[in-house]
């Protein structure tokens, strides 16, 4: 009974919001642009971080995710790199979506990050001991950058910026 009521509520919501949507126009160029951020040990109970990313398609929010991580990060660079690699995977998937709706993106997908060390580590082709525990995720990010599909850009965080 509870699931049935919840289903009816969702159906009523969808029916009442059919006029809303994201509009795309055929004569416009579309570019994915991503933002990735994370806190470091934000959960006071278990010191796990919450990571998030969002992607805009020509200034329209199209995809987003916020999730508490299952591991405890050992450095600020790791805290930022883990969501960046997740965002890079999402960027690669989103790029594959464009041809399905008859759109193309020629340039790389920029993902903005607020940690310069994370960008430096992702651009360095040599793996170091301090990144050994997350090298597989980092490898995927480096490959996407090398192929010109994803590019990381520094984005300074303002103190009054909302989360």
N, C-alpha and C positions, 0 to 999 in steps of 0.2 A: 504494500500500500504506500509506503514512504517513497519508494522508487517511482511508482506510478505518478504520485503527486509532483515529484521533482521533474519528471519527464514532461508532464503537462505544463509546468511552470516554464521550462525551457522553450517549449513549443509556443506558448503565449508570448514569450519575450521575442523570439525570432519573428513571429507573425507581426508583432508591433513595431519592429525595427527594420522592416524590409526596405524602407525608403533610404536608409543610411547605407553608406558604402564608400569604397575608395574608387575615385574616378581616374581612369587612365585615358590618354588621348593618343591616337595613332601617329600623329605628326611630331611628337616630342621625343627627345632622347632620354632614356632612362638609365640611371646609374645607381647601383647599390652603394650605400655608405653605412658603415657600422660603428658602433660605440661599445666599448667593453670596460667594465670597472669591477672592482672587488674591494671588500674590506679585509683587514687582516685580523683574524681571531675575533671577529665581531660578536660571536656567541660567548657570553661569559660563562656558560655552563660547561662547554666542551672545547672552547677556543677554535672552533671551526669557522671558516670564512663563508660569506655569502657572495656569490659572483653573479653578474648580470651582463647581458648584452642586448642591444636592439639594432635593428637594421631599418633604414629608411630607403624607400624607392622614390627618388626625386622628391624628397622632403615629406613623404608620407610614411608614417610608421607602419611597417608591414610585418615584421617578425620581432619577437622579443622573448627573453627568458630571464628568470631570476631564480637561483637555486642555492641552497646551502650545500657546501661541499662535503664529501664523505671523508676527506682526509684533513689533517692539520698541516697547514703550510709551514715550511721552515724558513722562509725568507719573503720579503716584500716582492722581490722579483718573481718568485714562484707563485705567490698569490695573484699577481697580475698576469703571468704567462698562462696559467691554467685556463682562465676564462677566454683569453685571447685565442688559444688553440681551439677551444670550443666554438668561438665566434668565427674563426677561419673555416672550420668544417661547415658551419652554417652558411658562410659566404659561398663556399664551393657548391653547396646544394642549391642555394638561391640563384646562382649564376646559371645552373642547369635548368632552372624553372623558366627563365626568360624566353628561350626559343619556343616553349610550349604555348606562350601567349603572343607569339610573333614579334618579340622584341629582342634586341641584342645589346650587349655591353662590350665595347671594344677595350676600354681601359681596365686596369686592375681595380678590385674592390678595396677601397680604403677602410681600414678599421682604426679608429682613434683610441689611443691608450694614454693614460696619465702617468706612466712610469717609463722613464728613459732607459733605465737599466734593462727592463724587459724587452724593449725594442732592440737594444744593443745585443743582448743574448740571442734574440731571434735572428739577427743579421749575421752573427758570427758562425761561420761554417764548422768550427771546431767545437766538439763536445768537451765539457769540463767536468771535473768531479762534483762540483757544486750543483750541476744540473743532471747528474746521473739518474736520479730517481724519477725524473719526468722527461727523459730523452725521447721516448717514443712519441709523446704528444708534440714535443718540440720539433721532431723530425718532420712531421706532417706539415707544420706551419712553415718550416724552412723550405720544403719542397714547393708549397703553394706560392711562396714569395719568389723563389727562383724561376718558376714558370710564368711569373707576371700576373697571376690570378688574384693574389691578395697582397696588399702593401700596408704596413703599419705606419701610422703618423702619430706624432706626439700631440697631445691635447692637454693644455694646462688646466687644472681644476681650480675654479674660483671658490673662495671660502664660503660664499653664500649660495653656491650651486646646490640645487635640490638633487637628491639621490639617485 
